[in-house]
Amino acid sequence: MTKLIQDYSEKLTILVIEDNQGDFVLIEDYLLEKFKLIDIIHYSNFANSINYLQNNKEKVSVILMDLNLPDLNGTELINSIIAYDFQIPIIVLTGYSDLAMAETSLKIGVYDYLLKDEINPAILHKTITFTLNRSSFINQIEKEKHNYENLFNFNPQPTWLLDAKSLKILNANIAAQKKYGYSLDDFLKMSFTQLHPKEEEQLIQHKLFSKEDAGAKHYFTHLLSDGIEIKVDICIEEIKSNSNSELIVQSNDVSETLKYIHTIEIQNAKLKNIAWTESHILRAPLARILGIINLLETKTDDIDEIYTWLKLLRISIDEMDNILKIIVDETNQIE
């Protein structure tokens, strides 16, 4: 929760840009009455104020600025000081005759305005308090936005921000630009579906609109800028706000993984075929060997017959040896 000004232990530095000495003295008294730790810097024109802001090392907490200065006034004054981007909240001081201009200044970038005739210690304190709290809150949002942009841009996976209704690409991170070969400007002219071949457009639209990530994965084809096709796995997350809905989409190139899996599947099929085929071929000589062994065990009185069986046994063994060599060669040929 943002702290109130009276809880701050650090000193505030207020720059008052006011050419009317009487008005400045009054504002100074009000500031000193309400703020114990405060430095008040006073300049009566725009040029000297800018010179101070550019060369002063001390951080200015807030600027109180008259809308009519000797060297600059009105919209030109406000635009000029905001153009320097000092990152200091500005409260304009104005009269009733400049009220419309003061209200316009809010659209340009000032934080608040005070009518000089209505300023008192309480109003001045409240306005500065709200301004500094608002400035702190805005700075916090800007830091979070910057952190988000860093997380988005430096994510190593290609990532896009899409309009949830049109699927138009609103942003693409550095990884997407490098991987796909498109510049950010190129991506901003595209719909996300243009990264897919025509036959996949309805499928990817269904996935993005339904935001289905559960269940069996479906791999999509993405087209790089040079026409090369890659297979990708896509993850989706919806970002909702009051005004619109957006999608964060991330792709993961699975082309090499799928090739590797396909290669393994082919190898397994070949090995299965070798095992099935050669096992049937092996059965013939093995059956003969078993038969010969059975005969040798039961009939051992005829030497010539035994010699014939032994020759057949040798032939069957040589046949088995050749089959095993063929199996080894075919297995080694599998890449």
C-alpha positions in Angstrom: 0.0 0.0 0.0 1.3 3.5 -0.9 2.5 5.5 2.1 1.1 8.9 2.8 3.4 11.9 2.8 3.3 12.5 6.5 4.6 9.0 7.0 7.7 9.7 4.8 10.9 10.0 6.7 12.8 11.4 3.8 12.9 15.1 2.9 10.7 16.6 0.2 12.1 19.0 -2.4 9.4 21.3 -3.9 10.3 23.5 -7.0 7.9 26.5 -7.2 8.0 28.3 -10.6 6.1 31.5 -9.9 6.8 35.0 -11.1 4.5 36.7 -8.5 6.5 37.2 -5.4 3.4 37.6 -3.2 1.9 34.3 -4.4 5.2 32.5 -3.8 5.5 33.8 -0.2 2.0 32.6 0.5 2.7 29.2 -1.0 6.0 28.9 0.9 4.2 29.6 4.2 1.6 27.0 3.5 4.3 24.4 2.6 6.4 25.1 5.7 3.2 24.9 7.9 2.3 21.4 6.6 5.6 19.7 5.8 8.4 19.5 8.4 11.1 18.1 6.2 11.0 20.2 3.1 13.3 22.2 0.8 11.6 24.9 -1.3 13.3 26.0 -4.5 12.0 29.1 -6.2 12.4 30.4 -9.8 10.4 33.1 -11.5 10.8 32.0 -15.1 10.9 28.9 -17.3 14.5 29.2 -18.5 16.1 29.4 -15.0 13.9 26.5 -13.8 15.0 24.3 -16.7 18.6 25.1 -16.0 18.2 24.2 -12.4 16.4 20.9 -13.2 19.1 19.9 -15.7 22.1 20.7 -13.5 20.7 19.9 -10.0 21.7 16.5 -8.5 19.1 16.6 -5.9 15.8 14.8 -6.8 12.9 17.2 -7.0 9.7 15.6 -5.5 7.1 17.8 -7.2 6.8 21.0 -9.3 4.3 23.8 -8.5 4.1 25.9 -11.7 2.2 29.1 -12.6 0.6 28.8 -16.0 1.7 32.3 -17.0 5.5 33.0 -16.8 7.4 35.9 -18.3 9.1 33.8 -21.0 6.4 31.1 -21.6 2.8 30.4 -20.8 -0.2 28.1 -21.4 -0.1 25.0 -23.6 3.4 25.9 -24.9 4.7 26.1 -21.3 3.3 22.7 -20.3 4.4 21.0 -23.5 7.9 22.4 -23.2 8.5 21.3 -19.6 7.0 17.8 -20.2 9.2 17.4 -23.3 12.2 17.4 -21.1 10.8 14.2 -19.4 12.2 14.9 -16.0 9.8 12.3 -14.5 8.6 14.8 -11.9 4.9 15.3 -11.2 3.7 18.8 -12.1 0.9 20.8 -10.4 -0.2 23.9 -12.2 -1.2 27.1 -10.4 -3.9 29.1 -12.1 -6.6 31.8 -11.8 -10.2 31.4 -12.6 -9.6 33.0 -16.1 -7.2 30.1 -16.9 -9.5 27.3 -15.6 -10.2 25.8 -19.0 -6.5 25.8 -19.8 -5.8 24.2 -16.5 -8.3 21.4 -17.2 -6.7 20.9 -20.6 -3.3 20.6 -19.0 -4.5 17.4 -17.3 -4.9 15.8 -20.7 -1.4 16.9 -21.7 0.3 15.3 -18.7 0.2 17.4 -15.6 -1.0 15.7 -12.4 -3.3 18.3 -11.0 -4.1 22.0 -10.8 -4.9 24.5 -8.1 -6.9 27.7 -8.2 -4.7 30.4 -6.6 -7.7 32.1 -4.9 -8.7 28.8 -3.2 -5.3 27.6 -2.0 -4.9 27.1 1.7 -2.5 24.9 3.8 -5.0 21.9 3.9 -5.8 22.0 0.1 -2.1 22.4 -0.8 -1.1 19.5 1.5 -3.8 17.2 0.2 -3.1 18.0 -3.5 0.7 17.3 -3.1 -0.1 14.1 -1.1 -2.4 12.8 -3.8 0.0 13.8 -6.5 3.0 12.1 -5.0 1.0 9.0 -4.2 -0.3 8.9 -7.7 3.2 9.4 -9.1 4.5 6.5 -7.0 1.7 4.3 -8.2 2.3 5.2 -11.8 6.0 4.5 -11.4 5.2 1.2 -9.9 3.0 0.3 -12.8 5.7 1.4 -15.3 8.3 -0.8 -13.5 5.9 -3.8 -13.7 5.2 -3.0 -17.3 9.0 -2.8 -18.0 9.5 -6.2 -16.2 6.7 -7.8 -18.2 8.2 -6.5 -21.4 11.6 -7.9 -20.5 10.1 -11.3 -19.6 8.2 -11.2 -22.9 11.1 -10.0 -25.1 13.9 -12.1 -23.6 11.9 -15.3 -23.4 14.0 -17.8 -25.3 10.9 -19.4 -26.9 9.2 -17.6 -29.8 6.2 -15.7 -28.3 3.4 -13.5 -29.7 0.8 -11.3 -28.3 -2.5 -11.6 -30.3 -5.8 -9.8 -30.4 -8.2 -12.5 -29.1 -10.9 -11.7 -31.6 -9.0 -11.1 -34.9 -5.9 -13.1 -34.1 -3.9 -10.1 -35.4 -0.3 -10.1 -34.1 0.1 -7.2 -31.6 3.7 -8.0 -30.5 6.4 -10.6 -31.2 9.4 -11.2 -29.0 13.1 -11.2 -30.1 13.2 -15.1 -30.2 10.2 -15.1 -32.7 11.9 -12.5 -34.9 15.2 -14.4 -35.0 13.6 -17.9 -35.5 11.0 -16.9 -38.1 13.1 -14.3 -40.0 10.4 -11.6 -39.8 11.0 -8.1 -38.3 8.6 -6.8 -35.6 7.1 -4.5 -38.3 6.5 -7.5 -40.5 4.8 -9.4 -37.7 2.5 -6.4 -36.9 1.1 -6.6 -40.4 0.2 -10.2 -40.0 -2.4 -12.5 -38.5 -1.1 -15.4 -36.6 -2.9 -17.8 -38.9 -0.6 -16.6 -41.8 2.2 -18.5 -40.1 0.3 -21.7 -41.0 -0.4 -23.4 -44.3 -3.9 -22.9 -45.7 -5.0 -26.4 -44.7 -4.3 -25.7 -41.0 -6.0 -22.3 -40.7 -9.3 -23.7 -39.4 -7.5 -26.0 -37.0 -5.4 -23.3 -35.5 -8.3 -20.9 -35.3 -10.3 -23.6 -33.4 -7.4 -24.1 -31.0 -6.8 -20.4 -30.4 -10.5 -19.5 -30.0 -11.3 -22.5 -27.7 -7.9 -22.2 -25.9 -7.8 -26.0 -25.6 -4.5 -27.2 -24.2 -5.6 -30.3 -22.5 -5.7 -33.8 -23.9 -3.6 -35.2 -26.8 -1.2 -32.8 -28.3 -1.6 -31.7 -31.9 1.5 -30.5 -33.7 1.2 -27.6 -36.2 3.2 -26.6 -39.2 4.8 -23.1 -39.2 6.2 -21.4 -42.2 9.4 -19.4 -41.8 10.1 -16.3 -43.9 12.3 -18.3 -46.2 9.6 -20.9 -46.9 11.1 -23.6 -44.6 8.4 -25.6 -42.7 8.8 -26.5 -39.1 6.6 -28.6 -36.8 5.6 -26.8 -33.6 3.8 -27.4 -30.3 1.7 -24.3 -29.3 0.8 -23.1 -25.8 -1.9 -20.4 -25.2 -2.7 -18.2 -22.3 -5.5 -15.6 -22.2 -5.0 -12.1 -20.9 -8.1 -10.2 -19.9 -8.7 -6.5 -19.3 -11.7 -4.2 -19.0 -11.4 -3.0 -22.6 -10.2 -6.1 -24.6 -8.9 -9.6 -24.5 -5.5 -10.8 -25.7 -3.7 -14.1 -26.1 -0.1 -15.0 -25.3 1.0 -17.7 -27.7 4.2 -19.6 -27.5 5.7 -22.0 -30.0 8.2 -24.8 -29.5 10.0 -26.2 -32.5 9.6 -30.0 -32.3 10.8 -30.8 -35.8 14.0 -32.5 -34.7 12.2 -34.4 -31.9 9.6 -35.7 -34.3 12.3 -36.7 -36.8 14.1 -38.5 -34.1 10.9 -40.3 -32.9 10.1 -41.2 -36.6 13.6 -42.6 -37.0 13.3 -44.7 -33.9 9.9 -46.0 -35.0 11.4 -47.0 -38.4 14.3 -48.7 -36.6 11.9 -50.6 -34.3 9.8 -51.8 -37.3 12.9 -53.0 -39.0 14.2 -54.8 -35.9 10.8 -56.4 -35.4 10.7 -57.5 -39.0 14.3 -59.0 -38.8 13.4 -60.7 -35.5 10.2 -62.2 -37.0 11.7 -63.2 -40.4 15.0 -64.6 -39.2 13.4 -66.5 -36.3 11.3 -68.5 -38.8 14.4 -69.1 -41.0 16.3 -70.3 -38.0 13.7 -72.9 -37.1 14.5 -75.1 -40.1 18.2 -75.8 -39.3 17.5 -75.9 -35.6 14.8 -78.5 -36.2 17.2 -80.6 -38.2 19.9 -80.3 -35.6 17.5 -81.5 -32.9 16.3 -84.4 -35.0 19.9 -85.5 -35.8 20.8 -85.3 -32.1 17.7 -87.5 -31.3 18.8 -90.1 -33.9 22.4 -90.1 -32.6 21.1 -90.7 -29.1 19.0 -93.7 -30.2 21.0 -95.3 -33.0 24.8 -95.5 -32.5 25.6 -98.9 -34.1 26.1 -97.9 -37.8 29.3 -95.9 -38.2 28.5 -94.8 -41.8 25.0 -93.6 -40.8 26.5 -91.7 -37.9 29.0 -90.0 -40.2 26.2 -89.0 -42.6 24.3 -87.5 -39.7 27.3 -85.6 -38.5 27.8 -84.1 -42.0 24.2 -83.0 -42.0 24.7 -81.6 -38.5 27.7 -79.6 -39.8 25.7 -78.3 -42.7 22.8 -77.2 -40.4 25.3 -75.5 -38.0 26.9 -73.6 -40.9 23.5 -72.6 -42.1 22.6 -71.2 -38.7 25.9 -69.4 -38.6 25.2 -67.7 -41.9 21.7 -66.7 -40.8 23.2 -65.1 -37.6 25.7 -63.2 -39.7 22.8 -61.9 -41.9 20.9 -60.8 -38.8 24.0 -58.9 -37.5 24.6 -57.2 -40.9 21.0 -56.1 -41.2 20.9 -54.8 -37.7 24.1 -52.8 -38.2 22.6 -51.2 -41.4 19.8 -49.6 -39.3 20.7 -45.9 -38.7 
